Amino acid sequence: MLPDEMEAEKNRNLLVAQADTIEVLKQNVRDLEEQLKEARIRNANLIQEKFNLYDDISNLIKEDT
């Protein structure tokens, strides 16, 4: 193999490895975006639950007075 062919093959291998890394990173981003979406939904549910508890407490206090 000629030096230019060896350099070209080395560069091809490097590009393939980089492409594989990019695909892994893209999948990681998709996974993290899904986790973030789920965390936001969970937070919204917890906030709503907190307000519902405040309402329940407020109603109990009104009943006692």
N, C-alpha and C positions, 0 to 999 in steps of 0.2 A: 504494500500500500504506500502510495506517495505521501509526502508530508502534508500537502494540501488536502488530500483525501482523509488523512488521519485527523487533521484539524476540523474538517467538515463533520466527520463522524462524532468527534468529541462535542462539537456544538449541537449536533442533533440530539445526542444523549442528554446534554444539559437542558435543552428545550423540552424534551419529553419529561424529564424530572421536574422542571418548573411547572409544566402543565399539570402534572399529577398533584403537586403541592397546591396549585391554584384551585383545583377541583376540591381538594380536602378543605381548603380555607372557605370556599364558597358554601360547602355543606355545613361547616361550622357556623357560618353567618346565618344560614337558614335555620339551623337548630337554635341558635341564640335568639333570633327574632321570634321564633315560636315560643321559647321560654319567656321572653319579655311580654309577649301578648298574653300568655297564661297568667303571668304575675300581675299584669295590669287588671285583668278580669278578677283575679283573686282579691286584689286590693280594693277594687270597686265593691265587690260583694262584702268584704269586711267593713268598709265604711258604711254601707247600707245597713248592715247588721248592727253596727254601733248606734246609728241613728234610731233604728227600731228599738233597741234596748233603752235608749234615752226616753223614747216615747212611752215605753212600758213603765219605766220608773216614774215618769211624770204622771201617768194615769193612776198609778198606785198611790202616789202622794195625794193626788186630788181626791181619791176615794177615802183616804184616811182623814181628810179635813172636812 
